[in-house]
Amino acid sequence: MGTYVTESGLKRKTLQECRAEIENALKQAFGPSFETSADSPNGLLISQLALGFSNAWELAFEVFSSRDPAQAVGVSLDFAAALNGITRQSARACSVNAVAFTLDSSATIPQGATAVRTRGNLDFTLDSSVTVSRSACEKLMIEDDGSQKNTDYVFHFTFGDVTLNNSTEQSNLYRLRQLIIVAGGKAEFYGGRLAVWVDDSTVGITGQLPDDFNIYAGNTGSFTAVTEGLQTCDIGELDAVRGSVTGFDAVYNFVVGVPGRDAETDEELRVRRAIYAQSIKSCGTDPSIEAHLLNDVPGVTAASVTSNRNMTTDNEGRPPKSFEALVGGGEDYDVAMCVWKNQPSGIQPYGNTSVEIVDEDGDRQMISFSRPRAKYLWVRITYRLYDEETFTGIETLKAAILQWADIEYNIGKDVIPDRIYQGIYGVPGVGQCSIEVALTENPTDSPNYETDTIPVSSTDYAVLSTDRITLTPAT
């Protein structure tokens, strides 16, 4: 080893050692009577020289330490992590595919058009322009604008004409949905409107449009949040248009968005580098698969792997001798390919998403993994006001509950009704309450309320919105 870099590390000199060395060198050169006291002119010069040498030693120590991931910070840590093939994850904005709708017969919705996630009032902009034609589009959206019972309304859909004349107690839109399905189309309610489409084909409506209905035509575009950071966009949350853009009249996301991400901190990067360095030594283990998903697949924000090593199905439905990779972010094909390359031989990958990939030999393989799935939470609260405080209003109370829920309900978190009091009692003027909750598969399903805890599986998460919060004053 060298004189200063020893087996125990860099042997740096202190300020006092630097000063003593300079004093000794000057006395050897000019004699023992050479004046070096601290307040003498020579002593002041020695102090400045010693400080300069000491700073140089500190610089040497910082450069030496910057190679150690446990001590390196910032760019130096980036360089250290790069030796393991790891790059710091930068901040990224949430993105989501949503259908941009127009009321016109045709329109081009320009790049930069702004949609709004109403939760948190977060703006998303359209990544590239979307052209829509009412005669051939991905989805139609029908809105009742004052239709009447016992009145003929003719819809000339491309899959067949539908005549609505409703004499039942059902709403006209509900009856129209039934007729569309009989005629060969698909229809479902989203956000109070009726979405119409055809599987594996475009859908359209031609000829004279019926009165008393607003009919939107839409195609999918990619929208990206205007701010980077840890944000999500669940189904139906991108549902408003910002400003006035010709031809851009409505928007709705029918799929969950790709979560955004904060910039990776030094400590997070250190931990990820250490996990990767350790797990990469093995192959086919849960930590190894997690590490490869996080580091090898662009866009992956989270990954966890759970194995069922037993000969019976476990309590979350995993088959015997299988593993489940739960992955947030990344393209489906890239995730599936990573799972294929790093899975243990002969062990079945399991999950709620299956993707066919082509392996190194050109053979097709079906690979399964799981995506976090939203379960739609409904909250019904019967409340009394507390007279000694000023109640700030229903909307304020809903916003407080929603803000609490955004923090509370991460993946696998059960819905415990009594915990919702934490969100309620931060609002002045609220007295005694009773809480009922429900979870549904779709935001348009009818809730079955209960007061007991609702279990949430390890691959699901509860999501709440203001339109699923019902507040009723106690009588």
WOHU-V840526 format. One record per backbone hydrogen bond with DSSP energy under -1.0 kcal/mol. CO is the residue of the C=O (numbers start at 1). NH is the residue of the N-H. If there is no record, write none. Layout:
BEGIN
CO&NH  CO&NH
END
This chain:
BEGIN
4&11  5&2  6&9  9&6  10&12  14&18  15&19  16&20  17&21  18&22  19&23  20&24  21&25  22&26  23&27  24&28  25&29  26&30  27&31  31&34  37&40  40&44  41&45  42&46  43&47  44&48  45&49  46&50  47&51  48&52  49&53  50&54  51&55  52&56  53&57  54&58  55&59  56&60  57&61  58&62  59&63  60&64  61&65  62&66  64&67  65&68  68&71  68&72  73&76  74&78  75&79  76&80  77&81  78&82  81&84  81&86  82&85  89&264  92&229  92&261  94&225  95&258  96&223  98&221  99&252  100&219  101&249  101&250  102&217  105&134  107&132  109&130  110&113  113&126  114&242  115&124  116&239  117&122  118&121  122&117  123&226  124&115  125&224  126&112  130&109  132&107  133&136  134&205  137&203  139&218  140&196  141&216  142&194  143&214  153&164  155&157  155&162  156&206  157&160  162&155  164&153  166&150  171&175  172&176  173&177  174&178  175&179  176&180  177&181  178&182  179&183  180&185  181&184  186&197  188&195  190&193  193&190  194&142  195&188  196&140  197&186  198&201  203&137  204&158  212&145  214&143  216&141  217&102  218&138  218&139  219&100  221&98  222&127  223&96  224&125  229&231  231&260  233&257  234&237  237&118  237&239  240&116  245&248  250&101  252&99  253&236  258&95  261&92  265&269  266&270  267&271  268&272  269&273  270&274  271&275  272&276  273&277  274&278  275&279  276&280  279&282  285&289  286&290  287&291  288&292  289&293  290&294  291&295  292&296  297&300  302&328  304&326  306&324  308&322  310&321  314&317  318&314  321&348  322&308  323&350  324&306  325&370  326&304  328&301  328&302  331&335  332&336  333&337  334&338  335&339  336&340  337&341  338&342  339&343  344&347  348&323  353&369  355&367  357&365  359&362  363&359  365&357  367&355  369&353  370&327  373&461  375&463  376&440  378&438  379&470  380&436  381&472  382&434  383&474  384&431  386&389  393&397  394&398  395&399  396&400  397&401  398&402  399&403  400&404  401&405  402&406  404&408  405&409  408&410  410&413  415&454  416&419  417&420  418&421  419&422  420&424  421&425  424&427  429&386  432&384  434&382  436&380  437&450  438&378  440&376  442&445  450&437  454&415  457&460  459&373  460&412  461&375  463&377  465&468  466&469  468&379  470&381  472&383
END
